[in-house]
Amino acid sequence: MSVPLTLLGLLARGQPTHGYDLKRDYDSHFANGKPLPYGQVYSTLGRLARDGKVVGGEAEPGDGPDRKRYAITDLGRGEVMDWLSQTVEPEPHLQTVLFSKVVLALMLGEDAEGYLDAQRAAHLKRMRELTELKRTGPTVDALLADYGLFHLEADLRWIELTSARLTALARVVTDDQKDDQKHDQKHDKQQGETQ
């Protein structure tokens, strides 16, 4: 999640807005249980103002500390519109980590199958949490939960497939290691002969 671009998008709705209200809207629509710290809101607004993407108005007295209203500039609006027109890179984030851990476990003679079992259990636990959120939460949370569930389901299919192919993968990994060792021995022998 790009906090600066999301805050710019919230400002692009129209009226100048206090940082407090931006935080409330961000937390309501995008935080998914992890509220944005006030310090991050104001430091982000400060950077956006420095870069000419927002302008802050005069401080206004209120019940608490003085507040400024922020408005988006044409530069900021252009950046949001450009961002909205770009597709998100379709890349598996967790899958690469999963694959790396499995291969490394096999290379190191560790329990790759045990790792996959533990990861499967962690995925299933998270899926239960997301299913409950989907069942009891508002529409925004339900849609985010669906997104997470679909990704976790894909990971689970990969875990099952990899578990079924661990023996074949282990052979590939150990054969590669043997080839590397032979290459290193040959290189060392050649180096020894030239000295």
C-alpha positions in Angstrom: 0.0 0.0 0.0 1.4 3.4 -1.0 0.4 5.7 1.9 1.4 8.9 0.0 -0.5 8.1 -3.1 -3.5 6.9 -1.0 -3.5 10.2 1.0 -3.3 12.1 -2.3 -6.2 10.1 -3.6 -8.3 10.9 -0.6 -7.4 14.6 -1.1 -8.3 14.4 -4.7 -12.0 14.0 -3.7 -12.3 17.7 -3.5 -12.4 19.9 -0.4 -9.3 20.7 1.6 -9.0 18.3 4.5 -7.4 18.1 8.0 -4.8 15.5 8.6 -7.0 14.1 11.3 -9.8 13.5 8.8 -7.4 12.0 6.3 -6.2 9.5 8.9 -9.8 8.6 9.9 -10.7 8.0 6.2 -7.5 6.0 5.6 -8.1 3.9 8.7 -11.8 3.3 7.7 -11.1 2.2 4.1 -7.5 1.0 3.9 -6.0 0.1 7.2 -7.6 -3.3 7.7 -7.1 -3.3 11.4 -3.7 -1.6 11.3 -4.4 2.2 11.9 -2.0 4.6 10.3 -0.1 6.5 13.0 -0.7 10.2 13.2 3.0 10.9 13.0 3.1 9.0 9.6 0.1 11.0 8.3 1.7 14.4 9.2 5.2 13.4 8.0 3.8 12.2 4.7 1.8 15.4 4.3 4.9 17.4 5.0 6.9 15.5 2.3 4.0 15.9 -0.1 3.9 19.6 0.6 7.7 19.9 0.2 7.4 18.1 -3.2 4.6 20.5 -4.4 1.9 17.8 -4.4 -0.2 19.3 -1.6 -0.5 22.7 0.0 -1.3 23.3 3.6 -3.5 26.1 4.7 -3.1 28.4 7.7 -3.3 26.7 11.1 -6.9 26.8 12.5 -7.6 26.8 16.2 -9.8 24.0 17.5 -10.6 21.9 20.5 -7.2 20.4 20.4 -4.0 21.5 18.7 -4.2 23.8 15.8 -4.9 22.1 12.5 -4.2 22.8 8.9 -6.3 21.9 6.0 -4.5 20.3 3.1 -5.4 20.6 -0.5 -4.1 18.6 -3.5 -2.2 20.5 -6.2 -2.4 19.9 -10.0 0.9 18.1 -9.7 -0.5 15.8 -6.9 -3.7 15.2 -8.8 -1.7 14.3 -12.0 0.4 11.8 -10.0 -2.8 10.1 -8.5 -4.4 9.9 -11.9 -1.2 8.4 -13.4 -1.0 5.9 -10.6 -4.6 4.9 -11.0 -4.1 4.3 -14.7 -1.2 1.9 -14.1 -1.7 -1.8 -13.6 -0.3 -3.5 -10.6 2.6 -5.8 -11.4 1.2 -9.4 -11.1 3.9 -11.0 -9.1 3.7 -13.6 -6.4 5.1 -12.2 -3.2 5.0 -15.0 -0.7 5.6 -17.8 -3.2 9.2 -16.7 -3.8 9.9 -16.8 -0.1 8.2 -20.2 0.2 10.2 -21.6 -2.7 13.5 -20.2 -1.4 12.9 -21.7 2.0 12.0 -25.2 0.6 15.1 -25.3 -1.7 17.4 -24.1 1.1 16.0 -26.6 3.5 16.7 -29.4 1.0 20.2 -28.0 0.3 21.0 -27.9 4.0 19.5 -31.3 4.7 16.8 -29.9 6.9 13.2 -31.0 7.1 11.6 -29.3 4.0 8.4 -31.4 4.4 8.1 -30.3 8.0 8.5 -26.7 6.9 5.8 -27.1 4.3 3.5 -28.7 6.9 4.0 -25.8 9.3 3.4 -23.3 6.5 0.2 -25.1 5.5 -1.0 -24.9 9.1 -0.2 -21.1 9.2 -2.0 -20.5 5.9 -5.1 -22.4 7.1 -5.1 -20.5 10.4 -5.0 -17.2 8.5 -7.7 -18.4 6.1 -10.0 -19.1 9.1 -9.3 -15.5 10.4 -10.1 -14.0 7.0 -13.2 -16.1 6.6 -14.5 -14.8 9.9 -13.7 -11.2 8.9 -15.5 -11.8 5.6 -18.5 -13.2 7.5 -18.8 -10.5 10.2 -17.1 -7.4 8.7 -18.3 -4.6 6.5 -18.2 -4.9 2.7 -14.7 -3.3 2.4 -13.2 -5.8 4.8 -15.0 -8.7 3.1 -13.6 -7.7 -0.3 -10.1 -7.4 1.2 -10.6 -10.8 2.9 -11.6 -12.4 -0.4 -8.4 -11.0 -2.0 -6.3 -12.5 0.8 -8.2 -15.8 0.7 -7.6 -16.2 -3.1 -3.9 -15.7 -2.7 -3.7 -18.0 0.3 -5.6 -20.7 -1.7 -3.0 -20.4 -4.5 -0.2 -20.7 -2.0 -1.8 -23.8 -0.6 -2.1 -25.4 -4.0 1.6 -24.7 -4.5 2.4 -26.2 -1.1 0.5 -29.4 -1.9 2.1 -29.7 -5.3 5.6 -29.1 -3.9 5.0 -31.6 -1.1 4.1 -34.2 -3.7 7.3 -33.4 -5.7 9.8 -33.0 -2.8 11.7 -36.1 -3.7 12.2 -34.9 -7.3 13.2 -31.4 -6.1 15.6 -32.9 -3.6 17.3 -34.8 -6.4 17.6 -31.7 -8.6 19.0 -29.7 -5.7 21.5 -32.3 -4.6 22.6 -33.0 -8.2 23.2 -29.3 -8.7 25.3 -29.3 -5.5 27.3 -32.3 -6.7 27.9 -30.6 -10.0 29.0 -27.4 -8.2 31.4 -29.4 -6.1 32.9 -31.2 -9.1 33.3 -27.9 -10.9 35.0 -26.4 -7.8 37.3 -29.4 -7.5 38.3 -29.2 -11.1 38.9 -25.5 -10.8 41.1 -26.0 -7.7 43.0 -28.8 -9.4 43.7 -26.5 -12.5 44.7 -23.7 -10.2 47.1 -26.1 -8.4 48.7 -27.3 -11.7 49.3 -23.7 -12.9 51.1 -22.7 -9.7 
